[in-house]
Amino acid sequence: MAGKPKLHYTRGRGKMESIRWLLAAAGVEFEEEFIEKKEDLEKIRNDGSLLFQQVPMVEIDGMKMVQTRAILNYIAGKYNFYGKDLKERAWIDMYVEGTTDLMGMIMIIPFQSADTKDKHLALIIERATTRYFPVYEKALKDHGQDYLVGNKLSWADIHLLEAILMAEECKADILSAFPLLQAFKGRISNVPTIKKFLQPGSKRKPQPDEKYIANVRKIFNF
């Protein structure tokens, strides 16, 4: 029997958080080896573990996988979150790319200077409510199912819930004009494996604080 996947990253969300979400949704237990200081990163860079000298890195099924999208694709395929055919997969990819773009905007807020943060936050709220969430609201309405693609839980649903919760950290009532997304959030949050991941004490990471940001800057030299 293969061992648990092992995740190599810092103690925060970053690009690893969506990987944690997907594994948790699949009910897969995983281990984490945290990069706490620059020397930890240098060690795995020097031992050849990182194909492109970058994290996230996930040890799974005898591989040391890098590149966030490649890791997510593999997990989604392995645990049956990637649709039943090529067309469903294409829709999942499109929806995931949209939520990835939105989450990417949110992810950089803590690293911004005070004078640009408010402007960027306003842009996120504007984009979420006019570009991204209307697409998912319409998709749920047109599809007429509980899920975005097909009639079962997919990577697209898991990723969208993660994006919704991140957006609500920016503005608590950001879903006020999107009743179907509100209902979707309630449904997907109650999938047993996801419900467990959303409980205190899980491996879900909190919003980054100043101490974490300072340490990340030190580790990655930025």
Disulfide bonds with the S-S distance in Angstrom:
none
